[in-house]
Amino acid sequence: MTMGDQMRQRYPRLIRSVQRVHGLSEAAALTVFVEYAIFGITDDTNETYLASLGGPLTILQQGIIRRHFHPIDR
């Protein structure tokens, strides 16, 4: 099982929230989670399209905030 699969199992609602808020594909949303899990709290990223959105930490923070505005996921 890859780290992306583990993230998909553990955080399905948050992944959908990140996808909706930023218009990312599932693969891009999983990249955010994997980078955050590997590198920790940082705004640096290897992916340029994620850097333009503010980095993994910002993307996850906005996904967490917006997740509560979408009760359909519960």
N, C-alpha and C positions, 0 to 999 in steps of 0.2 A: 504494500500500500504506500503510495507516494504521499508527500507532505500535502500536496494539493487535495488529494482524496480525503485526508484526515481533516483538513480545513472545511471541505465541502460537507462532511458528515457533522462536524461540530458546530458550524456557524451558518446554517442554510439561510436563515432570515436576514442576517447581517450581510451576507454575500448578495442577496437580492436587493437589499437596500442600497448597497454601494453601487450595484449595477444601475439601478434606477436614478439615483442622485447624479451620477457622473456620466451616464450613458455608456458604460463599459460593457464589454462582452464578459461572459463568465470566466474565460481564460484570463482576461486582464484583471478582473476582480480577484481571482485566486492568486495572481502574481503579487498583488498588493498584500494579501495575507501572508504569503510565503516570504516575501521580502521583510515584512514586519517581524515575522517569527524568527528569521535567520539573523537579521541585523539589529533588531530591537528598535528603540525609540530614536528615530532619526528622520530628518527631512531629505536625506540624500537617497537617490535611487539610481539604478542602472538603466531604467527605462525612461526615455525622454518624454513620452506622452504622460507618464505618471508624474514626472517632475513638473510638467506644465500645469498639472492640477494641484500642486502644492506638496507632493510627496506622499508616501504611504501613511504617515501619521495623520496628516490633514484629511486625507481621503477617508480613513477609518473613523476619525472623529465626526466628520459630517455624516457618514453612514449611520453611526450610532445615534446621533441627534435626530436624523430624519426617520429612522426606523420606528420611532414612537408615533410618527404622524401617519403611519400606514398600518392600521389595525387589521387589515385584510390578511396580513401574513401570519397572524397568530392562530 
